[in-house]
Amino acid sequence: MGAMFLAISICISASAAYGPGEDEPQASLYLSSYGVDLIAVGNGQMVVEMDVIGTGTMSKIGVYSLLIEQKVNGTWSEYATVFGIYHSDFYAYNTISYLGEYYFNGTAGVQYRVTMTAYARNSTGSDTGQVTSAAVTCHNP
C-alpha cells in the first residue's frame, strides 16, 4: 500500500511540474511533446511560437488550431481562433517534428494567451493534445 501511494505521489508531482508555455510530456502513441510560447515583439505585434514532436515519423504533424484569448475587465474571452486547415504552414509531412510561428496584432496594454491544439497522424491513427501559453501583455516599443 505504501509503495502504491508513493508511485501515485510521484506521478502527480511529475505532471504538476509542467506549467503554461512548457512542453507537455508524452500523452499518446503519436505525440511525444508539444509546446506553445507567446511573445510580445513590440508595435502591437505578438508572435506565437509552436512546436510539436511525434513519437516517430508522422505522415502529418503540426497545429490543428490556436485559440487566442484576451483579458478584458479581468475575464478571458476569445480574441480569435485560427485553424490549421486554412494555414498550410501549420503542418509538416513525413517527419518527426513541426516548428512554426504565427503573428497577430494585439492592443498595447492588453494581456493575451494562446491555447494550441497539437496534432499528429501516421498510418495507425492520430491524436491531439492541448497546451496553454503564459499570459503576455502586448506593448508598443
N, CA, C and O atoms as CSV, one atom per row, in Angstrom:
chain,resi,resn,atom,element,x,y,z
A,1,MET,N,N,0.831,-1.194,0.000
A,1,MET,CA,C,0.000,0.000,0.000
A,1,MET,C,C,0.871,1.251,0.000
A,1,MET,O,O,0.593,2.202,-0.731
A,2,GLY,N,N,1.941,1.255,0.831
A,2,GLY,CA,C,2.826,2.413,0.905
A,2,GLY,C,C,3.529,2.676,-0.412
A,2,GLY,O,O,3.694,3.830,-0.807
A,3,ALA,N,N,3.952,1.606,-1.107
A,3,ALA,CA,C,4.630,1.761,-2.396
A,3,ALA,C,C,3.671,2.320,-3.438
A,3,ALA,O,O,4.068,3.128,-4.278
A,4,MET,N,N,2.395,1.890,-3.387
A,4,MET,CA,C,1.408,2.388,-4.336
A,4,MET,C,C,1.182,3.883,-4.119
A,4,MET,O,O,1.104,4.645,-5.083
A,5,PHE,N,N,1.076,4.304,-2.856
A,5,PHE,CA,C,0.880,5.712,-2.561
A,5,PHE,C,C,2.063,6.534,-3.053
A,5,PHE,O,O,1.874,7.620,-3.601
A,6,LEU,N,N,3.284,6.028,-2.864
A,6,LEU,CA,C,4.488,6.726,-3.322
A,6,LEU,C,C,4.474,6.867,-4.835
A,6,LEU,O,O,4.807,7.931,-5.358
A,7,ALA,N,N,4.091,5.807,-5.551
A,7,ALA,CA,C,4.043,5.859,-7.013
A,7,ALA,C,C,3.018,6.883,-7.482
A,7,ALA,O,O,3.277,7.623,-8.431
A,8,ILE,N,N,1.863,6.936,-6.836
A,8,ILE,CA,C,0.839,7.913,-7.208
A,8,ILE,C,C,1.337,9.327,-6.927
A,8,ILE,O,O,1.115,10.230,-7.734
A,9,SER,N,N,2.001,9.531,-5.805
A,9,SER,CA,C,2.536,10.852,-5.472
A,9,SER,C,C,3.559,11.311,-6.487
A,9,SER,O,O,3.577,12.483,-6.863
A,10,ILE,N,N,4.412,10.404,-6.936
A,10,ILE,CA,C,5.434,10.754,-7.919
A,10,ILE,C,C,4.779,11.146,-9.232
A,10,ILE,O,O,5.192,12.122,-9.857
A,11,CYS,N,N,3.761,10.400,-9.665
A,11,CYS,CA,C,3.069,10.727,-10.915
A,11,CYS,C,C,2.414,12.094,-10.837
A,11,CYS,O,O,2.492,12.871,-11.788
A,12,ILE,N,N,1.776,12.399,-9.726
A,12,ILE,CA,C,1.121,13.696,-9.576
A,12,ILE,C,C,2.154,14.805,-9.591
A,12,ILE,O,O,1.942,15.833,-10.235
A,13,SER,N,N,3.263,14.624,-8.901
A,13,SER,CA,C,4.310,15.640,-8.876
A,13,SER,C,C,4.887,15.870,-10.259
A,13,SER,O,O,5.154,17.012,-10.635
A,14,ALA,N,N,5.084,14.807,-11.020
A,14,ALA,CA,C,5.664,14.944,-12.349
A,14,ALA,C,C,4.727,15.715,-13.269
A,14,ALA,O,O,5.180,16.568,-14.032
A,15,SER,N,N,3.436,15.432,-13.212
A,15,SER,CA,C,2.518,16.128,-14.096
A,15,SER,C,C,2.337,17.580,-13.674
A,15,SER,O,O,2.080,18.437,-14.520
A,16,ALA,N,N,2.464,17.869,-12.397
A,16,ALA,CA,C,2.293,19.235,-11.918
A,16,ALA,C,C,3.495,20.110,-12.245
A,16,ALA,O,O,3.422,21.332,-12.115
A,17,ALA,N,N,4.599,19.503,-12.665
A,17,ALA,CA,C,5.820,20.261,-12.955
A,17,ALA,C,C,5.721,21.046,-14.259
A,17,ALA,O,O,6.555,21.917,-14.508
A,18,TYR,N,N,4.735,20.766,-15.091
A,18,TYR,CA,C,4.602,21.436,-16.378
A,18,TYR,C,C,3.631,22.593,-16.269
A,18,TYR,O,O,2.455,22.402,-15.957
A,19,GLY,N,N,4.124,23.792,-16.527
A,19,GLY,CA,C,3.298,24.981,-16.427
A,19,GLY,C,C,2.983,25.553,-17.788
A,19,GLY,O,O,3.368,24.974,-18.804
A,20,PRO,N,N,2.290,26.676,-17.834
A,20,PRO,CA,C,1.954,27.313,-19.099
A,20,PRO,C,C,3.202,27.603,-19.918
A,20,PRO,O,O,4.204,28.089,-19.394
A,21,GLY,N,N,3.130,27.302,-21.199
A,21,GLY,CA,C,4.224,27.589,-22.107
A,21,GLY,C,C,5.316,26.540,-22.116
A,21,GLY,O,O,6.256,26.648,-22.903
A,22,GLU,N,N,5.226,25.530,-21.270
A,22,GLU,CA,C,6.216,24.471,-21.249
A,22,GLU,C,C,5.710,23.284,-22.044
A,22,GLU,O,O,4.503,23.075,-22.160
A,23,ASP,N,N,6.644,22.497,-22.598
A,23,ASP,CA,C,6.255,21.310,-23.342
A,23,ASP,C,C,5.531,20.330,-22.435
A,23,ASP,O,O,5.925,20.115,-21.289
A,24,GLU,N,N,4.478,19.745,-22.960
A,24,GLU,CA,C,3.737,18.725,-22.233
A,24,GLU,C,C,4.435,17.381,-22.451
A,24,GLU,O,O,5.021,17.163,-23.511
A,25,PRO,N,N,4.384,16.489,-21.481
A,25,PRO,CA,C,5.019,15.180,-21.643
A,25,PRO,C,C,4.226,14.313,-22.604
A,25,PRO,O,O,3.113,14.658,-23.001
A,26,GLN,N,N,4.816,13.177,-22.975
A,26,GLN,CA,C,4.156,12.265,-23.903
A,26,GLN,C,C,2.776,11.896,-23.388
A,26,GLN,O,O,2.610,11.468,-22.246
A,27,ALA,N,N,1.799,12.071,-24.253
A,27,ALA,CA,C,0.428,11.814,-23.851
A,27,ALA,C,C,-0.222,10.706,-24.672
A,27,ALA,O,O,-1.338,10.286,-24.368
A,28,SER,N,N,0.468,10.228,-25.712
A,28,SER,CA,C,-0.166,9.239,-26.572
A,28,SER,C,C,0.884,8.466,-27.356
A,28,SER,O,O,2.087,8.664,-27.185
A,29,LEU,N,N,0.405,7.591,-28.209
A,29,LEU,CA,C,1.289,6.835,-29.086
A,29,LEU,C,C,1.810,7.694,-30.235
A,29,LEU,O,O,2.705,7.268,-30.965
A,30,TYR,N,N,1.263,8.894,-30.404
A,30,TYR,CA,C,1.593,9.725,-31.555
A,30,TYR,C,C,2.313,11.019,-31.182
A,30,TYR,O,O,3.148,11.502,-31.947
A,31,LEU,N,N,2.002,11.580,-30.028
A,31,LEU,CA,C,2.593,12.849,-29.592
A,31,LEU,C,C,3.604,12.612,-28.475
A,31,LEU,O,O,3.258,12.107,-27.406
A,32,SER,N,N,4.852,12.981,-28.735
A,32,SER,CA,C,5.890,12.865,-27.714
A,32,SER,C,C,5.856,14.088,-26.802
A,32,SER,O,O,5.848,13.954,-25.578
A,33,SER,N,N,5.837,15.281,-27.400
A,33,SER,CA,C,5.710,16.526,-26.630
A,33,SER,C,C,5.233,17.635,-27.549
A,33,SER,O,O,5.320,17.533,-28.773
A,34,TYR,N,N,4.724,18.704,-26.931
A,34,TYR,CA,C,4.266,19.862,-27.698
A,34,TYR,C,C,4.276,21.062,-26.773
A,34,TYR,O,O,4.057,20.938,-25.568
A,35,GLY,N,N,4.533,22.225,-27.351
A,35,GLY,CA,C,4.598,23.430,-26.535
A,35,GLY,C,C,4.229,24.660,-27.339
A,35,GLY,O,O,4.285,24.663,-28.569
A,36,VAL,N,N,3.849,25.709,-26.616
A,36,VAL,CA,C,3.488,26.974,-27.247
A,36,VAL,C,C,3.991,28.113,-26.368
A,36,VAL,O,O,3.860,28.070,-25.144
A,37,ASP,N,N,4.561,29.122,-26.996
A,37,ASP,CA,C,5.003,30.323,-26.297
A,37,ASP,C,C,4.422,31.535,-27.013
A,37,ASP,O,O,4.259,31.542,-28.233
A,38,LEU,N,N,4.115,32.553,-26.229
A,38,LEU,CA,C,3.596,33.808,-26.766
A,38,LEU,C,C,4.582,34.902,-26.400
A,38,LEU,O,O,4.986,35.018,-25.243
A,39,ILE,N,N,4.972,35.711,-27.387
A,39,ILE,CA,C,5.974,36.756,-27.177
A,39,ILE,C,C,5.441,38.080,-27.720
A,39,ILE,O,O,4.930,38.149,-28.838
A,40,ALA,N,N,5.570,39.124,-26.910
A,40,ALA,CA,C,5.225,40.479,-27.371
A,40,ALA,C,C,6.460,41.046,-28.061
A,40,ALA,O,O,7.488,41.266,-27.420
A,41,VAL,N,N,6.358,41.284,-29.377
A,41,VAL,CA,C,7.503,41.755,-30.140
A,41,VAL,C,C,7.613,43.273,-30.130
A,41,VAL,O,O,8.701,43.811,-30.338
A,42,GLY,N,N,6.521,43.966,-29.894
A,42,GLY,CA,C,6.501,45.425,-29.922
A,42,GLY,C,C,5.636,45.924,-31.055
A,42,GLY,O,O,5.254,45.158,-31.939
A,43,ASN,N,N,5.327,47.204,-31.030
A,43,ASN,CA,C,4.452,47.829,-32.037
A,43,ASN,C,C,3.105,47.102,-32.133
A,43,ASN,O,O,2.496,47.057,-33.202
A,44,GLY,N,N,2.650,46.539,-31.025
A,44,GLY,CA,C,1.367,45.853,-31.008
A,44,GLY,C,C,1.396,44.460,-31.599
A,44,GLY,O,O,0.366,43.788,-31.652
A,45,GLN,N,N,2.561,44.016,-32.045
A,45,GLN,CA,C,2.647,42.700,-32.678
A,45,GLN,C,C,3.013,41.617,-31.660
A,45,GLN,O,O,3.856,41.808,-30.783
A,46,MET,N,N,2.348,40.479,-31.815
A,46,MET,CA,C,2.572,39.302,-30.969
A,46,MET,C,C,2.966,38.132,-31.868
A,46,MET,O,O,2.492,38.023,-32.999
A,47,VAL,N,N,3.838,37.257,-31.357
A,47,VAL,CA,C,4.206,36.058,-32.109
A,47,VAL,C,C,3.962,34.831,-31.241
A,47,VAL,O,O,4.326,34.789,-30.066
A,48,VAL,N,N,3.339,33.841,-31.856
A,48,VAL,CA,C,3.097,32.550,-31.223
A,48,VAL,C,C,4.149,31.596,-31.782
A,48,VAL,O,O,4.229,31.392,-32.994
A,49,GLU,N,N,4.956,31.011,-30.892
A,49,GLU,CA,C,5.945,30.015,-31.306
A,49,GLU,C,C,5.410,28.648,-30.919
A,49,GLU,O,O,5.023,28.425,-29.771
A,50,MET,N,N,5.388,27.723,-31.891
A,50,MET,CA,C,4.754,26.420,-31.704
A,50,MET,C,C,5.730,25.294,-32.014
A,50,MET,O,O,6.498,25.381,-32.972
A,51,ASP,N,N,5.701,24.245,-31.211
A,51,ASP,CA,C,6.482,23.055,-31.541
A,51,ASP,C,C,5.695,21.808,-31.170
A,51,ASP,O,O,5.034,21.745,-30.133
A,52,VAL,N,N,5.790,20.817,-32.052
A,52,VAL,CA,C,5.116,19.541,-31.855
A,52,VAL,C,C,6.105,18.450,-32.251
A,52,VAL,O,O,6.687,18.494,-33.335
A,53,ILE,N,N,6.292,17.475,-31.369
A,53,ILE,CA,C,7.208,16.379,-31.651
A,53,ILE,C,C,6.441,15.073,-31.547
A,53,ILE,O,O,5.767,14.808,-30.551
A,54,GLY,N,N,6.554,14.263,-32.587
A,54,GLY,CA,C,5.884,12.977,-32.610
A,54,GLY,C,C,6.729,11.894,-31.975
A,54,GLY,O,O,7.897,12.112,-31.654
A,55,THR,N,N,6.139,10.734,-31.795
A,55,THR,CA,C,6.856,9.596,-31.228
A,55,THR,C,C,7.682,8.868,-32.286
A,55,THR,O,O,8.436,7.948,-31.969
A,56,GLY,N,N,7.538,9.277,-33.519
A,56,GLY,CA,C,8.264,8.717,-34.663
A,56,GLY,C,C,7.878,9.540,-35.875
A,56,GLY,O,O,7.253,10.591,-35.737
A,57,THR,N,N,8.240,9.079,-37.053
A,57,THR,CA,C,7.874,9.795,-38.273
A,57,THR,C,C,6.351,9.770,-38.435
A,57,THR,O,O,5.721,8.713,-38.402
A,58,MET,N,N,5.784,10.958,-38.610
A,58,MET,CA,C,4.340,11.096,-38.773
A,58,MET,C,C,4.025,11.510,-40.212
A,58,MET,O,O,4.772,12.274,-40.823
A,59,SER,N,N,2.928,11.006,-40.741
A,59,SER,CA,C,2.532,11.412,-42.086
A,59,SER,C,C,2.064,12.866,-42.095
A,59,SER,O,O,2.192,13.560,-43.104
A,60,LYS,N,N,1.510,13.332,-40.940
A,60,LYS,CA,C,1.086,14.734,-40.796
A,60,LYS,C,C,1.249,15.116,-39.330
A,60,LYS,O,O,0.783,14.408,-38.437
A,61,ILE,N,N,1.915,16.242,-39.094
A,61,ILE,CA,C,2.144,16.690,-37.726
A,61,ILE,C,C,2.126,18.205,-37.697
A,61,ILE,O,O,2.603,18.853,-38.628
A,62,GLY,N,N,1.578,18.774,-36.633
A,62,GLY,CA,C,1.552,20.228,-36.543
A,62,GLY,C,C,0.489,20.742,-35.604
A,62,GLY,O,O,0.252,20.181,-34.534
A,63,VAL,N,N,-0.155,21.829,-36.024
A,63,VAL,CA,C,-1.091,22.546,-35.168
A,63,VAL,C,C,-2.485,22.515,-35.794
A,63,VAL,O,O,-2.715,23.048,-36.880
A,64,TYR,N,N,-3.405,21.875,-35.074
A,64,TYR,CA,C,-4.798,21.817,-35.524
A,64,TYR,C,C,-5.454,23.184,-35.380
A,64,TYR,O,O,-6.168,23.634,-36.277
A,65,SER,N,N,-5.208,23.857,-34.227
A,65,SER,CA,C,-5.813,25.174,-34.025
A,65,SER,C,C,-5.079,25.960,-32.946
A,65,SER,O,O,-4.371,25.404,-32.105
A,66,LEU,N,N,-5.275,27.268,-33.002
A,66,LEU,CA,C,-4.816,28.199,-31.970
A,66,LEU,C,C,-6.025,28.984,-31.495
A,66,LEU,O,O,-6.709,29.622,-32.295
A,67,LEU,N,N,-6.292,28.939,-30.195
A,67,LEU,CA,C,-7.327,29.770,-29.599
A,67,LEU,C,C,-6.604,30.923,-28.909
A,67,LEU,O,O,-5.906,30.721,-27.915
A,68,ILE,N,N,-6.774,32.122,-29.437
A,68,ILE,CA,C,-6.153,33.315,-28.865
A,68,ILE,C,C,-7.196,34.014,-28.007
A,68,ILE,O,O,-8.292,34.328,-28.472
A,69,GLU,N,N,-6.839,34.254,-26.741
A,69,GLU,CA,C,-7.754,34.918,-25.819
A,69,GLU,C,C,-7.135,36.215,-25.315
A,69,GLU,O,O,-5.915,36.356,-25.238
A,70,GLN,N,N,-8.009,37.155,-24.976
A,70,GLN,CA,C,-7.562,38.414,-24.378
A,70,GLN,C,C,-8.290,38.610,-23.048
A,70,GLN,O,O,-9.413,38.142,-22.859
A,71,LYS,N,N,-7.631,39.303,-22.148
A,71,LYS,CA,C,-8.231,39.548,-20.840
A,71,LYS,C,C,-8.873,40.927,-20.849
A,71,LYS,O,O,-8.196,41.947,-20.976
A,72,VAL,N,N,-10.195,40.934,-20.711
A,72,VAL,CA,C,-10.967,42.173,-20.721
A,72,VAL,C,C,-11.734,42.261,-19.409
A,72,VAL,O,O,-12.506,41.364,-19.071
A,73,ASN,N,N,-11.518,43.347,-18.669
A,73,ASN,CA,C,-12.179,43.545,-17.372
A,73,ASN,C,C,-12.007,42.335,-16.453
A,73,ASN,O,O,-12.929,41.945,-15.737
A,74,GLY,N,N,-10.805,41.749,-16.487
A,74,GLY,CA,C,-10.486,40.632,-15.604
A,74,GLY,C,C,-10.985,39.275,-16.060
A,74,GLY,O,O,-10.820,38.287,-15.344
A,75,THR,N,N,-11.599,39.205,-17.248
A,75,THR,CA,C,-12.153,37.946,-17.747
A,75,THR,C,C,-11.529,37.599,-19.095
A,75,THR,O,O,-11.412,38.454,-19.973
A,76,TRP,N,N,-11.123,36.314,-19.253
A,76,TRP,CA,C,-10.586,35.858,-20.532
A,76,TRP,C,C,-11.723,35.639,-21.525
A,76,TRP,O,O,-12.723,34.994,-21.209
A,77,SER,N,N,-11.557,36.185,-22.726
A,77,SER,CA,C,-12.549,35.988,-23.782
A,77,SER,C,C,-11.829,35.735,-25.101
A,77,SER,O,O,-10.677,36.131,-25.280
A,78,GLU,N,N,-12.520,35.071,-26.019
A,78,GLU,CA,C,-11.921,34.738,-27.305
A,78,GLU,C,C,-11.616,35.997,-28.104
A,78,GLU,O,O,-12.466,36.873,-28.265
A,79,TYR,N,N,-10.391,36.066,-28.599
A,79,TYR,CA,C,-9.965,37.153,-29.481
A,79,TYR,C,C,-10.009,36.663,-30.930
A,79,TYR,O,O,-10.475,37.370,-31.823
A,80,ALA,N,N,-9.516,35.445,-31.145
A,80,ALA,CA,C,-9.534,34.835,-32.475
A,80,ALA,C,C,-9.249,33.345,-32.341
A,80,ALA,O,O,-8.577,32.914,-31.404
A,81,THR,N,N,-9.764,32.567,-33.281
A,81,THR,CA,C,-9.400,31.160,-33.391
A,81,THR,C,C,-8.882,30.943,-34.801
A,81,THR,O,O,-9.528,31.313,-35.781
A,82,VAL,N,N,-7.709,30.340,-34.885
A,82,VAL,CA,C,-7.035,30.123,-36.163
A,82,VAL,C,C,-6.918,28.621,-36.375
A,82,VAL,O,O,-6.397,27.912,-35.513
A,83,PHE,N,N,-7.399,28.128,-37.513
A,83,PHE,CA,C,-7.394,26.696,-37.790
A,83,PHE,C,C,-6.321,26.329,-38.803
A,83,PHE,O,O,-6.129,27.024,-39.801
A,84,GLY,N,N,-5.626,25.231,-38.535
A,84,GLY,CA,C,-4.574,24.749,-39.417
A,84,GLY,C,C,-5.058,24.428,-40.813
A,84,GLY,O,O,-4.292,24.528,-41.771
A,85,ILE,N,N,-6.316,24.044,-40.945
A,85,ILE,CA,C,-6.854,23.710,-42.263
A,85,ILE,C,C,-6.765,24.906,-43.231
A,85,ILE,O,O,-6.724,24.724,-44.448
A,86,TYR,N,N,-6.736,26.126,-42.676
A,86,TYR,CA,C,-6.655,27.321,-43.512
A,86,TYR,C,C,-5.235,27.881,-43.603
A,86,TYR,O,O,-5.007,28.888,-44.274
A,87,HIS,N,N,-4.288,27.238,-42.934
A,87,HIS,CA,C,-2.891,27.697,-42.928
A,87,HIS,C,C,-1.982,26.510,-43.224
A,87,HIS,O,O,-1.648,25.735,-42.328
A,88,SER,N,N,-1.588,26.372,-44.480
A,88,SER,CA,C,-0.784,25.212,-44.873
A,88,SER,C,C,0.543,25.143,-44.114
A,88,SER,O,O,1.123,24.065,-43.985
A,89,ASP,N,N,1.026,26.277,-43.613
A,89,ASP,CA,C,2.292,26.277,-42.868
A,89,ASP,C,C,2.124,25.823,-41.415
A,89,ASP,O,O,3.090,25.862,-40.653
A,90,PHE,N,N,0.937,25.398,-41.017
A,90,PHE,CA,C,0.702,24.866,-39.669
A,90,PHE,C,C,1.008,23.370,-39.588
A,90,PHE,O,O,0.921,22.789,-38.507
A,91,TYR,N,N,1.362,22.737,-40.701
A,91,TYR,CA,C,1.626,21.301,-40.720
A,91,TYR,C,C,2.926,20.989,-41.446
A,91,TYR,O,O,3.364,21.728,-42.327
A,92,ALA,N,N,3.529,19.868,-41.049
A,92,ALA,CA,C,4.668,19.289,-41.751
A,92,ALA,C,C,4.284,17.849,-42.079
A,92,ALA,O,O,3.417,17.270,-41.426
A,93,TYR,N,N,4.930,17.275,-43.088
A,93,TYR,CA,C,4.547,15.953,-43.560
A,93,TYR,C,C,5.750,15.014,-43.607
A,93,TYR,O,O,6.861,15.409,-43.961
A,94,ASN,N,N,5.493,13.760,-43.238
A,94,ASN,CA,C,6.505,12.702,-43.264
A,94,ASN,C,C,7.771,13.081,-42.504
A,94,ASN,O,O,8.886,12.957,-43.010
A,95,THR,N,N,7.567,13.541,-41.284
A,95,THR,CA,C,8.665,13.947,-40.421
A,95,THR,C,C,8.284,13.686,-38.965
A,95,THR,O,O,7.139,13.352,-38.663
A,96,ILE,N,N,9.244,13.841,-38.079
A,96,ILE,CA,C,9.004,13.576,-36.662
A,96,ILE,C,C,8.544,14.820,-35.909
A,96,ILE,O,O,7.956,14.710,-34.833
A,97,SER,N,N,8.809,16.022,-36.475
A,97,SER,CA,C,8.501,17.230,-35.705
A,97,SER,C,C,8.023,18.376,-36.585
A,97,SER,O,O,8.179,18.373,-37.806
A,98,TYR,N,N,7.437,19.350,-35.911
A,98,TYR,CA,C,6.957,20.579,-36.549
A,98,TYR,C,C,7.366,21.755,-35.673
A,98,TYR,O,O,7.221,21.707,-34.451
A,99,LEU,N,N,7.875,22.805,-36.296
A,99,LEU,CA,C,8.164,24.077,-35.629
A,99,LEU,C,C,7.540,25.176,-36.469
A,99,LEU,O,O,7.672,25.170,-37.693
A,100,GLY,N,N,6.859,26.123,-35.825
A,100,GLY,CA,C,6.251,27.194,-36.593
A,100,GLY,C,C,6.002,28.433,-35.764
A,100,GLY,O,O,6.142,28.433,-34.541
A,101,GLU,N,N,5.626,29.493,-36.469
A,101,GLU,CA,C,5.302,30.765,-35.836
A,101,GLU,C,C,4.021,31.306,-36.456
A,101,GLU,O,O,3.708,31.043,-37.617
A,102,TYR,N,N,3.292,32.068,-35.652
A,102,TYR,CA,C,2.102,32.747,-36.141
A,102,TYR,C,C,2.084,34.142,-35.519
A,102,TYR,O,O,2.185,34.283,-34.300
A,103,TYR,N,N,1.958,35.163,-36.350
A,103,TYR,CA,C,1.938,36.553,-35.885
A,103,TYR,C,C,0.511,37.096,-35.888
A,103,TYR,O,O,-0.291,36.770,-36.763
A,104,PHE,N,N,0.211,37.931,-34.890
A,104,PHE,CA,C,-1.057,38.647,-34.886
A,104,PHE,C,C,-0.857,40.000,-34.216
A,104,PHE,O,O,0.090,40.200,-33.457
A,105,ASN,N,N,-1.760,40.915,-34.510
A,105,ASN,CA,C,-1.704,42.246,-33.917
A,105,ASN,C,C,-2.655,42.324,-32.734
A,105,ASN,O,O,-3.823,41.947,-32.825
A,106,GLY,N,N,-2.124,42.824,-31.617
A,106,GLY,CA,C,-2.925,42.994,-30.421
A,106,GLY,C,C,-3.058,44.464,-30.086
A,106,GLY,O,O,-2.725,45.336,-30.889
A,107,THR,N,N,-3.544,44.720,-28.899
A,107,THR,CA,C,-3.707,46.083,-28.402
A,107,THR,C,C,-2.747,46.281,-27.239
A,107,THR,O,O,-2.725,45.489,-26.297
A,108,ALA,N,N,-1.956,47.343,-27.312
A,108,ALA,CA,C,-0.980,47.623,-26.249
A,108,ALA,C,C,-1.685,47.710,-24.901
A,108,ALA,O,O,-2.742,48.328,-24.778
A,109,GLY,N,N,-1.083,47.081,-23.889
A,109,GLY,CA,C,-1.632,47.098,-22.543
A,109,GLY,C,C,-2.593,45.964,-22.235
A,109,GLY,O,O,-2.988,45.780,-21.084
A,110,VAL,N,N,-2.971,45.204,-23.252
A,110,VAL,CA,C,-3.920,44.098,-23.062
A,110,VAL,C,C,-3.141,42.786,-22.956
A,110,VAL,O,O,-2.167,42.571,-23.678
A,111,GLN,N,N,-3.581,41.911,-22.045
A,111,GLN,CA,C,-2.967,40.597,-21.887
A,111,GLN,C,C,-3.600,39.603,-22.847
A,111,GLN,O,O,-4.808,39.616,-23.085
A,112,TYR,N,N,-2.739,38.729,-23.398
A,112,TYR,CA,C,-3.181,37.667,-24.301
A,112,TYR,C,C,-2.606,36.338,-23.829
A,112,TYR,O,O,-1.587,36.293,-23.139
A,113,ARG,N,N,-3.277,35.261,-24.212
A,113,ARG,CA,C,-2.751,33.912,-24.029
A,113,ARG,C,C,-3.246,33.075,-25.202
A,113,ARG,O,O,-4.216,33.430,-25.871
A,114,VAL,N,N,-2.561,31.952,-25.442
A,114,VAL,CA,C,-2.890,31.106,-26.583
A,114,VAL,C,C,-2.987,29.656,-26.134
A,114,VAL,O,O,-2.116,29.159,-25.420
A,115,THR,N,N,-4.057,28.974,-26.560
A,115,THR,CA,C,-4.180,27.539,-26.355
A,115,THR,C,C,-3.996,26.869,-27.708
A,115,THR,O,O,-4.770,27.087,-28.640
A,116,MET,N,N,-2.957,26.050,-27.793
A,116,MET,CA,C,-2.648,25.343,-29.025
A,116,MET,C,C,-3.162,23.917,-28.938
A,116,MET,O,O,-2.991,23.248,-27.918
A,117,THR,N,N,-3.795,23.452,-30.011
A,117,THR,CA,C,-4.161,22.050,-30.136
A,117,THR,C,C,-3.196,21.413,-31.119
A,117,THR,O,O,-3.242,21.687,-32.318
A,118,ALA,N,N,-2.318,20.556,-30.601
A,118,ALA,CA,C,-1.325,19.859,-31.416
A,118,ALA,C,C,-1.981,18.656,-32.091
A,118,ALA,O,O,-2.980,18.125,-31.606
A,119,TYR,N,N,-1.401,18.233,-33.223
A,119,TYR,CA,C,-1.968,17.117,-33.985
A,119,TYR,C,C,-0.840,16.275,-34.560
A,119,TYR,O,O,0.164,16.810,-35.030
A,120,ALA,N,N,-1.004,14.969,-34.524
A,120,ALA,CA,C,-0.062,14.051,-35.168
A,120,ALA,C,C,-0.831,12.856,-35.708
A,120,ALA,O,O,-1.758,12.357,-35.071
A,121,ARG,N,N,-0.424,12.396,-36.917
A,121,ARG,CA,C,-1.087,11.256,-37.551
A,121,ARG,C,C,-0.055,10.391,-38.262
A,121,ARG,O,O,0.880,10.900,-38.880
A,122,ASN,N,N,-0.238,9.079,-38.167
A,122,ASN,CA,C,0.531,8.159,-39.001
A,122,ASN,C,C,-0.424,7.080,-39.504
A,122,ASN,O,O,-1.640,7.228,-39.383
A,123,SER,N,N,0.105,6.014,-40.057
A,123,SER,CA,C,-0.752,5.002,-40.682
A,123,SER,C,C,-1.627,4.235,-39.686
A,123,SER,O,O,-2.605,3.603,-40.083
A,124,THR,N,N,-1.281,4.288,-38.399
A,124,THR,CA,C,-2.071,3.535,-37.418
A,124,THR,C,C,-3.121,4.373,-36.693
A,124,THR,O,O,-3.987,3.820,-36.015
A,125,GLY,N,N,-3.058,5.692,-36.824
A,125,GLY,CA,C,-4.044,6.537,-36.157
A,125,GLY,C,C,-3.544,7.942,-35.952
A,125,GLY,O,O,-2.549,8.354,-36.548
A,126,SER,N,N,-4.253,8.693,-35.088
A,126,SER,CA,C,-3.896,10.095,-34.848
A,126,SER,C,C,-4.311,10.489,-33.438
A,126,SER,O,O,-5.045,9.773,-32.757
A,127,ASP,N,N,-3.818,11.649,-33.023
A,127,ASP,CA,C,-4.189,12.158,-31.713
A,127,ASP,C,C,-3.990,13.663,-31.680
A,127,ASP,O,O,-3.266,14.227,-32.501
A,128,THR,N,N,-4.649,14.310,-30.711
A,128,THR,CA,C,-4.468,15.734,-30.466
A,128,THR,C,C,-4.142,15.929,-28.990
A,128,THR,O,O,-4.397,15.054,-28.163
A,129,GLY,N,N,-3.582,17.076,-28.679
A,129,GLY,CA,C,-3.305,17.446,-27.305
A,129,GLY,C,C,-3.302,18.958,-27.189
A,129,GLY,O,O,-3.014,19.653,-28.164
A,130,GLN,N,N,-3.618,19.475,-26.013
A,130,GLN,CA,C,-3.697,20.929,-25.828
A,130,GLN,C,C,-2.718,21.414,-24.768
A,130,GLN,O,O,-2.431,20.730,-23.786
A,131,VAL,N,N,-2.217,22.622,-25.007
A,131,VAL,CA,C,-1.356,23.298,-24.037
A,131,VAL,C,C,-1.628,24.798,-24.158
A,131,VAL,O,O,-1.886,25.302,-25.251
A,132,THR,N,N,-1.568,25.506,-23.029
A,132,THR,CA,C,-1.839,26.944,-23.000
A,132,THR,C,C,-0.590,27.699,-22.603
A,132,THR,O,O,0.123,27.297,-21.684
A,133,SER,N,N,-0.327,28.793,-23.295
A,133,SER,CA,C,0.833,29.637,-23.005
A,133,SER,C,C,0.615,30.433,-21.737
A,133,SER,O,O,-0.494,30.500,-21.206
A,134,ALA,N,N,1.676,31.027,-21.267
A,134,ALA,CA,C,1.562,32.017,-20.190
A,134,ALA,C,C,0.898,33.267,-20.750
A,134,ALA,O,O,0.931,33.498,-21.959
A,135,ALA,N,N,0.295,34.076,-19.879
A,135,ALA,CA,C,-0.313,35.345,-20.304
A,135,ALA,C,C,0.805,36.355,-20.554
A,135,ALA,O,O,1.760,36.440,-19.782
A,136,VAL,N,N,0.677,37.121,-21.643
A,136,VAL,CA,C,1.691,38.105,-22.026
A,136,VAL,C,C,0.982,39.414,-22.361
A,136,VAL,O,O,-0.051,39.413,-23.030
A,137,THR,N,N,1.538,40.524,-21.896
A,137,THR,CA,C,0.964,41.843,-22.175
A,137,THR,C,C,1.542,42.400,-23.468
A,137,THR,O,O,2.759,42.478,-23.633
A,138,CYS,N,N,0.671,42.779,-24.368
A,138,CYS,CA,C,1.059,43.405,-25.630
A,138,CYS,C,C,1.600,44.810,-25.335
A,138,CYS,O,O,1.130,45.477,-24.414
A,139,HIS,N,N,2.594,45.258,-26.124
A,139,HIS,CA,C,3.153,46.579,-25.873
A,139,HIS,C,C,3.636,47.239,-27.158
A,139,HIS,O,O,3.870,46.587,-28.176
A,140,ASN,N,N,3.774,48.537,-27.070
A,140,ASN,CA,C,4.439,49.309,-28.114
A,140,ASN,C,C,5.901,49.429,-27.690
A,140,ASN,O,O,6.239,49.063,-26.564
A,141,PRO,N,N,6.784,49.936,-28.567
A,141,PRO,CA,C,8.229,49.953,-28.219
A,141,PRO,C,C,8.549,50.570,-26.882
A,141,PRO,O,O,9.716,50.635,-26.495
